[in-house]
């Protein structure tokens, strides 16, 4: 570009004869040398713009993660959840005071775990399963013998990390969307594999599915922040969710 301008000024504007002027290679070198600072300026502009975009994307990710924590906490303390828990506790106080005491401790442990997650964007499978025990106990008190819960452990991969409350939210969805009675047992299975943790359940659709809540959609969005994909598979009998590990 600069070479063409240079030639135009010399030959067409100032009408200087071509004889005696620098060779093409010399003019080309001059033009390249003149272009280098311009190219460097454009490169610097592009670099700083990229840095600004990266910072903006990072801030967006942080805001989404914070929103997820707030939504998760709200889901766990919503009136419906509290109503069911307190209703079970009220019954146990009269029927079985010992279980009522255990239920209270499990409920407290569940909330304590939720409140402890503010500074933990990721957590190990082992820690998540330990915290899940209290939640499953609450469900056992509520649904009694209406469901089975099995964990196929693999110590080799239990240090792998996932987003906190992943398992609890998935199991909460299982109960929300399915019927669980002693005549229609709900079977929930967790399997720890090399690349993912799998949550599966048999499908027994509930007629009055509760609207709202966190749901699989929110969980999927959170894993996208880590460039990970939550895989959902469904047949007529089984619903499966595969949660990838986050490094």
C-alpha positions as CSV (number, residue, x, y, z in Angstrom):
1,X,0.0,0.0,0.0
2,X,2.7,2.5,1.0
3,X,4.8,1.4,-1.9
4,X,2.1,2.3,-4.4
5,X,1.5,5.7,-2.8
6,X,5.3,6.3,-2.9
7,X,5.5,5.4,-6.6
8,X,2.4,7.6,-7.3
9,X,4.0,10.6,-5.6
10,X,7.4,10.2,-7.2
11,X,6.4,9.4,-10.8
12,X,3.0,11.0,-11.2
13,X,2.9,14.0,-8.9
14,X,6.5,15.2,-8.8
15,X,7.2,13.8,-12.3
16,X,10.6,12.5,-11.4
17,X,12.1,10.2,-14.0
18,X,12.5,6.6,-13.1
19,X,16.2,6.6,-14.0
20,X,18.5,6.9,-11.0
21,X,15.9,6.0,-8.4
22,X,16.3,3.2,-6.0
23,X,15.7,-0.3,-7.2
24,X,12.4,-2.1,-6.6
25,X,13.9,-4.2,-3.8
26,X,15.2,-1.1,-2.0
27,X,11.8,0.6,-2.3
28,X,10.1,-2.6,-1.1
29,X,12.4,-2.8,1.9
30,X,11.6,0.8,2.7
31,X,7.8,0.1,2.4
32,X,8.1,-2.9,4.7
33,X,10.1,-1.0,7.2
34,X,7.4,1.7,7.2
35,X,4.7,-0.8,7.6
36,X,6.2,-2.6,10.6
37,X,5.3,0.1,13.2
38,X,1.7,0.2,11.8
39,X,1.4,-3.5,12.1
40,X,2.8,-3.4,15.6
41,X,0.2,-0.8,16.6
42,X,-2.6,-3.0,15.2
43,X,-1.3,-6.0,16.9
44,X,-1.2,-4.1,20.2
45,X,-4.7,-2.9,19.7
46,X,-5.9,-6.5,19.0
47,X,-4.0,-7.8,22.0
48,X,-5.5,-5.3,24.4
49,X,-9.0,-5.8,23.0
50,X,-8.6,-9.6,23.5
51,X,-7.5,-9.0,27.0
52,X,-10.5,-6.9,27.7
53,X,-12.8,-9.5,26.3
54,X,-11.2,-12.2,28.4
55,X,-11.6,-10.1,31.5
56,X,-15.2,-9.4,30.6
57,X,-15.9,-13.1,30.0
58,X,-14.3,-14.0,33.3
59,X,-16.4,-11.5,35.2
60,X,-19.5,-12.9,33.5
61,X,-18.6,-16.4,34.5
62,X,-18.1,-15.2,38.1
63,X,-21.5,-13.5,38.1
64,X,-23.2,-16.6,36.8
65,X,-21.5,-18.8,39.4
66,X,-22.6,-16.5,42.1
67,X,-26.1,-16.5,40.8
68,X,-26.1,-20.3,40.8
69,X,-25.0,-20.3,44.5
70,X,-27.9,-17.9,45.3
71,X,-30.4,-19.9,43.3
72,X,-29.2,-23.2,44.9
73,X,-29.5,-21.8,48.4
74,X,-32.9,-20.4,47.7
75,X,-34.0,-23.8,46.3
76,X,-32.9,-25.6,49.4
77,X,-34.7,-23.2,51.8
78,X,-37.8,-22.6,49.8
79,X,-41.1,-22.8,51.7
80,X,-42.1,-26.1,50.0
81,X,-38.9,-27.8,51.1
82,X,-39.2,-26.5,54.6
83,X,-42.9,-27.4,54.8
84,X,-42.2,-31.0,53.9
85,X,-39.2,-31.3,56.3
86,X,-41.0,-29.7,59.2
87,X,-44.1,-31.8,58.5
88,X,-42.1,-35.0,58.7
89,X,-40.3,-33.7,61.9
90,X,-43.6,-32.9,63.5
91,X,-44.9,-36.4,63.0
92,X,-41.7,-38.0,64.2
93,X,-41.7,-36.0,67.4
94,X,-44.8,-37.9,68.5
95,X,-44.2,-41.2,66.8
96,X,-40.5,-41.7,67.3
97,X,-38.6,-39.0,69.3
98,X,-35.2,-40.7,68.6
99,X,-35.7,-40.5,64.8
100,X,-37.0,-36.9,65.3
101,X,-33.7,-36.0,66.9
102,X,-31.7,-37.7,64.0
103,X,-33.9,-36.0,61.5
104,X,-33.2,-32.6,63.0
105,X,-29.4,-33.2,63.0
106,X,-29.5,-34.4,59.4
107,X,-31.5,-31.3,58.3
108,X,-29.0,-29.1,60.1
109,X,-26.1,-30.8,58.5
110,X,-27.7,-30.4,55.1
111,X,-28.1,-26.7,55.5
112,X,-24.7,-26.3,57.0
113,X,-23.2,-27.9,53.9
114,X,-25.1,-25.6,51.6
115,X,-24.0,-22.5,53.6
116,X,-20.3,-23.7,53.5
117,X,-20.1,-23.7,49.7
118,X,-19.6,-19.9,49.1
119,X,-15.8,-20.3,48.7
120,X,-15.8,-23.7,47.1
121,X,-16.7,-23.6,43.4
122,X,-15.7,-27.2,43.0
123,X,-15.7,-30.2,45.4
124,X,-14.5,-33.8,45.3
125,X,-16.9,-36.7,44.7
126,X,-15.9,-38.1,48.1
127,X,-17.0,-34.9,49.9
128,X,-20.2,-34.6,47.9
129,X,-21.2,-38.2,48.7
130,X,-20.5,-37.7,52.4
131,X,-22.7,-34.6,52.4
132,X,-25.4,-36.5,50.4
133,X,-25.8,-39.0,53.3
134,X,-27.8,-36.5,55.3
135,X,-30.0,-35.6,52.4
136,X,-30.8,-39.2,51.7
137,X,-31.6,-39.8,55.4
138,X,-34.1,-36.9,55.2
139,X,-35.7,-38.6,52.1
140,X,-35.8,-41.9,53.9
141,X,-37.7,-40.4,56.8
142,X,-40.1,-38.7,54.3
143,X,-40.6,-41.6,51.8
144,X,-39.7,-44.5,54.1
145,X,-39.5,-47.7,52.0
146,X,-40.7,-46.1,48.7
147,X,-37.3,-45.9,47.1
148,X,-33.9,-47.6,46.9
149,X,-30.6,-45.7,46.7
150,X,-27.4,-47.4,45.6
151,X,-23.9,-45.9,45.1
152,X,-21.4,-47.9,43.0
153,X,-18.2,-46.4,44.4
154,X,-14.7,-46.3,42.9
155,X,-12.1,-45.0,45.3
156,X,-9.7,-44.4,42.4
157,X,-11.9,-41.6,41.0
158,X,-13.5,-40.2,44.2
159,X,-11.0,-37.3,44.3
160,X,-12.3,-36.1,41.0
161,X,-14.2,-32.8,41.3
162,X,-17.6,-31.6,40.4
163,X,-19.8,-28.6,41.1
164,X,-21.1,-28.7,44.7
165,X,-24.7,-29.9,45.2
166,X,-24.7,-31.6,41.8
167,X,-25.8,-34.9,43.2
168,X,-28.3,-33.5,45.6
169,X,-30.0,-31.4,42.9
170,X,-30.2,-34.4,40.5
171,X,-31.7,-36.6,43.2
172,X,-34.1,-33.8,44.2
173,X,-35.3,-33.8,40.5
174,X,-35.8,-37.5,40.6
175,X,-38.2,-37.2,43.5
176,X,-39.9,-34.1,42.0
177,X,-40.6,-35.8,38.6
178,X,-41.5,-39.3,39.7
179,X,-43.9,-41.3,41.9
180,X,-42.3,-43.1,44.8
181,X,-44.5,-45.6,46.8
182,X,-44.0,-49.0,48.3
183,X,-45.9,-50.5,45.5
184,X,-44.0,-48.5,42.9
185,X,-40.5,-48.4,44.1
186,X,-38.2,-45.6,42.8
187,X,-34.7,-46.9,42.1
188,X,-31.9,-44.4,42.2
189,X,-28.3,-45.4,41.2
190,X,-25.1,-43.5,41.3
191,X,-22.1,-44.9,39.4
192,X,-18.6,-43.4,39.6
193,X,-16.7,-44.0,36.3
194,X,-13.3,-42.9,35.0
195,X,-14.6,-39.8,33.2
196,X,-17.9,-39.0,34.8
197,X,-20.4,-39.8,37.5
198,X,-23.7,-41.2,36.4
199,X,-27.1,-40.7,38.1
200,X,-29.9,-43.0,36.9
201,X,-33.4,-43.7,37.9
202,X,-36.4,-45.7,36.6
203,X,-39.2,-43.5,35.1
204,X,-42.5,-43.2,37.0
205,X,-43.9,-39.8,35.9
206,X,-45.7,-37.8,38.6
207,X,-49.0,-36.3,37.7
208,X,-48.6,-33.0,39.6
209,X,-45.0,-32.1,38.9
210,X,-43.8,-29.1,40.9
211,X,-42.9,-26.1,38.8
212,X,-39.8,-24.0,39.2
213,X,-36.6,-24.8,41.2
214,X,-33.1,-25.3,40.0
215,X,-33.5,-28.1,37.6
216,X,-31.2,-29.8,35.1
217,X,-31.0,-26.7,33.0
218,X,-29.2,-24.6,35.6
219,X,-26.8,-27.4,36.3
220,X,-26.0,-27.8,32.6
221,X,-25.3,-24.0,32.3
222,X,-22.9,-24.2,35.2
223,X,-20.8,-27.0,33.7
224,X,-20.7,-25.0,30.4
225,X,-18.7,-22.4,32.3
226,X,-16.0,-25.0,32.6
227,X,-16.4,-26.1,29.0
228,X,-18.0,-29.4,30.1
229,X,-21.1,-31.0,28.8
230,X,-23.8,-32.7,30.9
231,X,-25.1,-35.7,28.9
232,X,-28.8,-36.7,29.3
233,X,-30.0,-40.1,28.0
234,X,-33.5,-41.4,28.3
235,X,-35.4,-44.5,27.3
236,X,-38.9,-45.6,28.1
237,X,-37.8,-47.1,31.4
238,X,-34.6,-45.2,32.5
239,X,-33.5,-41.6,32.9
240,X,-29.7,-41.1,33.0
241,X,-27.6,-38.0,33.6
242,X,-23.8,-38.1,33.1
243,X,-21.8,-35.5,34.9
244,X,-18.3,-34.8,33.7
245,X,-15.4,-34.2,36.1
246,X,-13.9,-30.7,36.2
247,X,-10.2,-30.4,36.4
